[in-house]
């Protein structure tokens, strides 16, 4: 039961974020410190941000929920990869491209990666 709850919690949080990008991309971008990236003058850039970020959050959320519902750990490898690499590449960007570290996102991604890893472990034990 714990495995399902952990995976479902990650899934629901990420789906909530995905719907935020669909319904109010300006607010969703602001929550990630990207408000200047969604100005009217950059319509193609806005399209990319909305499409890519919605896709990221929706995919992680959907696959995590499917894993929780079906109790099959295989569904969780995609979301765990996306989250872990997002954290890794955020750290890389800070170290090698002089960006600010978005510490809250890095911590959240590592926490959700850990939750999914625990879910995988618990599903395999069943």
C-alpha positions in Angstrom: 0.0 0.0 0.0 2.9 2.4 0.8 4.3 1.9 -2.6 1.1 2.9 -4.3 0.7 6.0 -2.1 4.2 7.2 -2.7 3.9 6.8 -6.5 0.4 8.2 -6.6 1.5 11.2 -4.6 4.3 12.0 -7.0 1.8 11.5 -9.9 -0.8 13.8 -8.5 1.6 16.6 -7.7 3.1 16.4 -11.2 -0.3 16.3 -12.9 -1.3 19.3 -10.8 1.7 21.1 -12.2 0.9 20.0 -15.7 -2.6 21.4 -15.5 -1.1 24.6 -14.1 0.9 24.9 -17.3 -2.2 24.3 -19.4 -4.5 26.6 -17.5 -2.3 29.5 -16.5 1.2 29.2 -17.9 2.2 32.6 -16.6 1.6 31.6 -13.0 3.3 28.2 -13.6 6.3 29.9 -15.1 6.5 32.4 -12.2 6.6 29.6 -9.7 9.8 28.4 -11.4 11.3 31.9 -11.7 10.7 32.1 -15.5 8.2 34.9 -15.8 10.4 36.9 -18.2 10.5 33.9 -20.5 6.8 34.1 -21.3 6.6 37.7 -22.6 4.4 38.4 -25.6 7.5 39.2 -27.8 8.7 35.6 -27.6 5.7 33.7 -28.8 7.7 30.8 -30.1 9.7 30.6 -26.9 6.4 30.6 -24.9 5.1 27.8 -27.1 8.2 25.8 -26.4 8.1 26.5 -22.6 4.4 25.6 -22.4 4.7 22.5 -24.6 7.9 21.2 -23.0 7.0 21.8 -19.4 3.5 20.6 -19.7 4.8 17.4 -21.4 7.4 16.9 -18.7 5.0 17.3 -15.8 2.2 15.4 -17.5 4.4 12.4 -18.5 5.9 12.1 -15.0 2.4 12.4 -13.4 0.6 10.0 -15.7 3.2 7.3 -15.6 3.5 7.5 -11.8 -0.2 7.2 -11.5 -0.3 4.3 -13.9 2.4 2.6 -11.8 0.5 3.2 -8.6 -2.8 2.0 -10.0 -1.4 -1.2 -11.7 1.1 -1.9 -8.9 3.7 -2.5 -11.7 7.1 -1.0 -10.9 8.1 -0.9 -14.6 5.9 2.2 -15.1 8.0 4.1 -12.6 11.4 4.0 -14.5 10.4 6.7 -16.9 9.3 9.2 -14.3 12.3 8.4 -12.1 14.7 9.0 -15.0 13.0 12.3 -15.9 13.1 13.6 -12.4 16.7 12.5 -11.6 18.1 13.9 -14.8 16.2 17.2 -14.3 17.9 17.6 -10.9 21.3 16.6 -12.3 21.1 19.0 -15.2 19.9 21.8 -13.0 23.0 21.3 -10.9 25.1 21.1 -14.1 23.6 24.4 -15.3 24.6 26.1 -12.0 28.1 24.7 -12.0 29.0 25.1 -15.7 26.7 27.8 -17.1 26.6 30.3 -14.2 22.9 30.0 -13.6 21.3 30.4 -10.2 20.5 27.2 -8.5 16.8 26.6 -8.2 17.3 24.8 -5.0 13.6 24.2 -4.3 13.1 22.4 -7.6 16.3 20.4 -7.1 15.2 19.3 -3.6 11.7 18.4 -4.9 13.1 16.4 -7.8 15.4 14.5 -5.6 12.6 13.9 -3.0 10.2 12.6 -5.7 13.0 10.5 -7.3 13.5 8.9 -3.8 9.8 8.3 -3.4 9.6 6.5 -6.7 12.8 4.5 -5.9 11.2 3.4 -2.7 8.0 2.5 -4.5 9.9 0.4 -7.0 11.7 -1.4 -4.2 8.4 -2.0 -2.3 6.6 -3.2 -5.5 9.4 -5.6 -6.2 9.2 -7.0 -2.7 5.5 -7.9 -3.1 
